[in-house]
Amino acid sequence: MAHRFLSSTNRFSARFAFIFTVSLSCTYLCYSILFCRSTVMTHRGYEGRRCPPSKNAGGKKLLGKLDNCASLEVRSALDGSTAPRGYSDLRDIKATASSGHSDDMKLTNMSVVQKYGNKKLPNALIVGVKKGGTRAVLEFIRIHPDVRALGTEPHFFDRNYDRGLDWYRGLMPRTLDSQITLEKTPSYFVTREAPRRICSMSHETKLIVVVRNPVTRAISDYTQTLSKKPDIPTFEELAFKNKSEGLVDSSWNAIRIGMYILHLENWLQYFRLSQMHFVSGERLITDPAGEMGRVQDFLGLKRIITDKHFYFNRTKGFPCLKKPESSSQPRCLGKSKGRTHVQIEREVIEQLQEFYRPFNIKFFETVGQDFKWD
């Protein structure tokens, strides 16, 4: 009897041990599956959302609408602490800007700005004038680390205004909070509606106007048009209503643009003169560093663009940017710049100079500069 009781007890113990072992194994298996899935999701699905601890998480607030993780990582990089892979170039931006060496920075460090900056309406505009040297000013100022500029001309305030400010903002490059957003459209200066429209966007916008001897500018304008339309009338035919009497046709656009004071009076209805900076197209050729120094001052920037950035290209007849280490070639303006002007008779030039003289004098008096065009 006792033997039969012990045998029954042993069978019960064996069954209990078997069931307990199976239950424990199933529990372990389920836990392993869940843990593995969690690990995979963490590494694959949420890698960009994890915020690594940083001693400098409360550093400089240089970026706008970023998520918390990206913001902490970028700030850590700027403050010089250990940064995640891919953010080292932000430290380069800060170090290079503080030391004044910006040659290589423009091309090598903008990926971070493009990824994390915000698209903003421009703080400053190059509004004119056509064939004055606006492209040169844009290309020169773009090498400054605190400037981000749109390379193409959007023509928003003259041709595309009905598309709205959101469309316009969408065209802009991404910038950090500490950077200036800039665009260039030379036809703004002679567009009647442009000053009012720009003022509606922001009455604090800074305006850059590149001016040039209006006679030389008109000839350059005609030369460009002739290269595209070889069958147009001669310069003299377009410039005069009656050449023998010296009667200039001021309705011709190439002549009208150079009557700077008439256009300026329209701008001064909406902007203070202190918000406008006038660049000499002639001095931009003979002293590019000096002219760009004054542009940097006007924009409130540190003078980083200096003589070391330029060399004079005798073939083109104007300065070019020296070769940065990140490029194999110097940076000169395109082949459409620096083309040989059409030869104009001296008598025609003198007649046009006489026509422009009263407009020039009033323009000089208004802006407080003598550009010495006589």
C-alpha positions in Angstrom: 0.0 0.0 0.0 2.8 2.4 1.0 4.6 1.5 -2.2 1.6 2.3 -4.3 1.2 5.7 -2.5 4.9 6.6 -3.2 4.6 5.7 -6.8 1.5 7.9 -7.3 3.4 10.8 -5.5 6.4 10.4 -7.8 4.2 10.5 -10.9 2.5 13.7 -9.7 5.9 15.4 -9.0 7.1 14.4 -12.4 4.1 15.9 -14.1 4.4 19.1 -12.1 8.0 19.5 -12.9 7.3 18.9 -16.6 4.4 21.5 -16.7 6.5 24.0 -14.7 9.5 23.6 -17.1 7.3 24.0 -20.2 5.6 27.1 -18.7 9.0 28.7 -17.8 10.3 27.9 -21.3 7.3 29.5 -23.0 7.6 32.6 -20.8 11.3 33.0 -21.6 10.5 32.5 -25.3 7.8 35.2 -25.3 10.1 37.6 -23.4 12.9 37.0 -25.9 10.7 37.7 -28.9 9.3 40.9 -27.4 12.7 42.1 -26.3 14.2 41.4 -29.7 11.4 43.3 -31.5 11.8 46.2 -29.2 15.5 46.3 -30.0 15.0 46.2 -33.7 12.4 49.0 -33.6 14.7 51.1 -31.4 17.6 50.8 -33.8 15.7 51.0 -37.1 12.6 53.0 -36.5 13.5 55.6 -33.8 17.2 56.2 -34.3 16.6 59.8 -35.2 14.4 60.5 -32.2 16.8 59.6 -29.5 18.4 62.5 -27.6 21.9 61.6 -26.4 22.8 63.5 -23.1 24.9 66.6 -23.5 26.6 68.8 -21.0 25.9 71.8 -23.3 22.3 71.1 -24.1 21.3 74.6 -23.1 23.8 76.2 -25.5 23.3 78.8 -28.2 19.9 79.0 -29.8 20.9 79.2 -33.4 18.2 77.2 -35.1 14.6 77.7 -35.5 11.8 75.1 -35.7 13.8 71.9 -34.9 12.7 68.9 -33.0 14.3 68.7 -29.5 16.7 65.9 -30.5 18.2 67.7 -33.6 18.3 70.9 -31.7 20.3 69.5 -28.8 22.7 67.7 -31.2 23.4 70.8 -33.3 23.8 73.0 -30.3 26.3 70.5 -28.8 28.3 70.7 -32.1 28.3 74.5 -32.1 29.4 74.7 -28.4 32.4 72.4 -29.2 31.3 69.4 -27.2 31.3 65.9 -28.6 28.8 65.8 -31.5 27.2 62.9 -33.3 28.6 61.9 -36.6 27.6 64.4 -39.3 27.7 67.5 -37.2 31.4 68.2 -37.2 31.0 70.7 -40.0 29.0 73.0 -37.7 32.0 73.3 -35.4 34.0 74.1 -38.5 31.6 76.9 -39.4 31.9 78.5 -35.9 35.7 78.1 -35.8 36.2 79.4 -39.4 33.9 82.3 -38.9 35.6 83.4 -35.7 39.0 83.2 -37.3 37.9 85.0 -40.4 38.8 82.2 -42.8 35.8 81.7 -45.0 37.3 80.5 -48.3 36.4 76.9 -48.0 33.5 77.1 -45.7 30.9 78.3 -48.2 31.0 75.1 -50.3 31.8 72.5 -47.6 29.6 73.4 -44.6 26.3 74.4 -46.1 24.8 70.9 -45.9 24.0 71.3 -42.2 22.4 74.7 -42.9 20.4 73.2 -45.8 19.1 70.4 -43.6 18.4 72.3 -40.4 17.9 75.9 -41.3 14.6 77.6 -42.0 13.3 79.2 -45.2 12.7 82.9 -44.4 11.7 86.0 -46.3 14.8 88.0 -47.3 16.3 90.5 -44.9 18.0 92.4 -47.8 17.5 92.8 -51.5 19.7 93.8 -54.4 17.1 95.8 -56.3 19.1 97.2 -59.2 20.3 98.3 -61.6 20.4 96.1 -64.7 24.0 96.0 -66.2 25.3 97.9 -63.1 27.2 95.0 -61.5 24.5 93.3 -59.5 25.6 89.8 -60.3 29.1 90.6 -59.1 27.9 91.9 -55.8 25.7 88.8 -55.3 28.5 86.4 -56.1 31.0 88.3 -53.9 28.7 88.6 -50.9 27.7 84.9 -51.1 31.1 83.8 -49.9 30.4 85.4 -46.5 29.4 82.7 -44.0 26.6 84.8 -42.6 24.9 85.3 -45.9 22.7 82.8 -47.8 21.5 84.1 -51.2 19.2 82.9 -53.9 21.2 82.4 -57.1 18.5 83.0 -59.6 16.3 86.1 -60.0 12.8 85.3 -58.8 11.2 88.5 -60.1 8.6 88.2 -57.3 7.9 91.9 -56.8 7.5 92.7 -60.5 6.3 89.6 -62.4 5.2 87.0 -59.9 3.6 89.0 -57.0 0.2 87.2 -57.5 1.8 83.9 -56.4 2.0 85.1 -52.8 4.6 85.4 -50.1 4.5 81.7 -49.3 5.6 80.9 -52.8 8.3 83.5 -52.5 9.5 82.2 -49.2 9.6 78.7 -50.6 12.2 79.8 -53.2 14.7 81.0 -50.5 17.7 79.0 -49.3 17.5 77.7 -45.7 19.3 79.9 -43.2 20.3 79.8 -39.5 18.8 82.5 -37.3 22.1 84.3 -37.3 22.3 84.5 -41.1 21.0 87.0 -43.7 18.7 85.8 -46.5 19.3 87.8 -49.7 18.0 87.8 -53.3 18.7 89.8 -56.4 16.4 91.1 -59.1 17.7 94.2 -60.9 14.4 95.2 -62.5 12.9 96.0 -59.1 14.5 99.4 -59.1 12.6 100.6 -62.1 9.3 98.8 -61.3 6.7 101.3 -60.0 4.9 98.9 -57.7 8.0 97.2 -56.3 8.7 99.6 -53.4 5.2 99.5 -52.0 5.1 95.7 -52.3 8.5 95.2 -50.6 7.4 97.6 -47.9 4.3 95.5 -47.4 6.5 92.5 -46.8 8.7 94.4 -44.4 9.3 98.1 -44.0 12.7 97.2 -42.4 14.2 95.5 -45.5 17.7 96.6 -46.5 18.1 97.6 -50.1 21.3 97.5 -52.2 21.4 99.5 -55.5 24.4 99.0 -57.8 24.7 102.1 -60.0 27.0 102.8 -63.0 27.6 105.7 -65.4 24.2 105.7 -67.1 25.8 106.2 -70.6 28.1 103.1 -70.1 25.2 101.2 -68.6 23.0 102.0 -71.7 25.7 100.8 -74.1 26.2 97.6 -72.1 22.4 97.0 -72.0 22.2 97.4 -75.8 25.2 95.1 -76.3 23.5 92.4 -74.4 20.3 92.8 -76.4 22.2 92.8 -79.7 23.8 89.5 -78.8 20.3 88.0 -78.6 18.7 89.9 -81.4 21.2 90.8 -84.1 18.6 92.4 -86.3 17.6 95.2 -84.0 18.2 98.9 -85.0 21.5 100.6 -84.2 22.1 102.1 -80.8 21.9 105.7 -82.2 18.5 105.0 -83.8 17.1 103.7 -80.6 18.7 106.3 -78.3 17.5 109.4 -80.2 14.2 110.8 -81.5 16.3 113.3 -83.5 20.0 112.8 -83.4 20.9 116.0 -85.3 19.1 118.0 -82.6 20.3 115.8 -79.8 16.8 114.9 -78.8 17.1 111.7 -76.7 14.3 109.1 -76.6 13.8 108.7 -72.8 11.1 106.2 -73.4 13.6 103.6 -74.6 14.2 101.3 -71.6 18.0 101.4 -71.9 17.9 105.2 -71.5 15.1 105.3 -68.9 16.9 103.0 -66.4 19.8 105.4 -66.1 17.6 108.3 -64.9 18.2 107.1 -61.4 16.8 110.0 -59.5 13.3 109.5 -61.0 13.2 105.9 -59.7 14.8 106.8 -56.4 12.1 109.3 -55.6 9.5 106.5 -55.9 11.5 104.4 -53.4 11.9 107.2 -50.9 8.1 107.3 -50.5 8.3 103.9 -48.7 11.8 103.6 -47.4 14.3 105.8 -45.5 17.5 106.7 -47.4 19.4 105.0 -44.5 17.9 101.7 -45.6 19.5 102.0 -49.0 23.1 101.4 -49.9 24.5 102.5 -53.3 27.4 100.5 -54.7 29.5 102.1 -57.4 29.8 99.8 -60.4 33.1 101.5 -61.4 34.7 101.1 -58.0 33.5 97.5 -57.8 35.9 96.9 -60.7 38.8 99.0 -59.4 38.4 98.3 -55.7 36.2 95.3 -55.1 37.4 94.7 -51.6 36.6 98.3 -50.6 33.1 98.3 -52.1 32.3 94.9 -50.6 33.6 96.2 -47.2 31.0 98.9 -47.3 28.3 96.4 -48.3 29.3 94.2 -45.3 29.1 97.3 -43.0 25.7 98.2 -44.4 24.4 94.6 -43.7 25.8 94.6 -40.2 28.4 91.9 -41.0 31.9 91.4 -39.9 34.4 92.3 -42.7 35.5 88.9 -43.8 35.6 89.5 -47.6 38.8 91.3 -48.2 41.6 91.9 -50.8 42.8 88.3 -50.4 39.6 87.0 -52.1 40.1 88.8 -55.4 42.3 88.9 -58.5 41.9 91.0 -61.6 41.0 89.0 -64.8 42.5 91.0 -67.6 40.6 89.1 -70.3 37.2 89.9 -68.8 38.2 93.3 -67.5 36.9 92.9 -64.0 37.8 91.1 -60.7 37.2 87.4 -60.1 37.2 85.4 -56.9 40.4 83.4 -56.2 40.3 79.7 -56.2 39.1 78.2 -52.9 40.8 74.9 -51.8 37.5 73.1 -52.5 37.5 74.0 -56.1 39.9 73.4 -59.0 39.1 76.7 -60.8 38.8 80.4 -59.8 35.3 81.8 -59.8 34.6 84.3 -62.5 31.2 85.6 -63.7 29.7 83.9 -66.8 30.7 84.4 -70.4 27.9 86.9 -70.8 29.7 89.2 -68.4 32.6 91.3 -69.7 31.7 91.1 -73.4 33.2 93.8 -75.6 30.8 96.8 -76.0 29.5 98.0 -79.3 31.6 101.0 -80.5 29.7 104.2 -80.2 30.7 107.6 -81.8 32.2 110.1 -79.4 29.6 112.7 -80.3 26.8 110.3 -79.3 28.4 109.6 -76.0 28.8 113.4 -75.3 25.2 114.1 -76.2 24.0 111.4 -73.8 26.3 112.7 -71.0 24.7 116.1 -71.5 21.3 114.6 -71.3 22.0 112.7 -68.1 23.9 115.5 -66.3 20.9 117.2 -64.5 19.6 113.8 -63.5 23.0 112.7 -62.2 23.6 116.0 -60.2 20.2 115.6 -58.4 20.9 111.9 -57.7 24.4 112.7 -56.2 22.8 115.4 -54.0 20.1 113.1 -52.8 22.3 110.1 -51.9 25.2 112.2 -50.6 27.7 110.7 -53.0 29.5 111.9 -56.1 30.1 109.0 -58.4 32.1 111.2 -60.8 30.4 110.2 -64.1 31.3 113.3 -66.0 
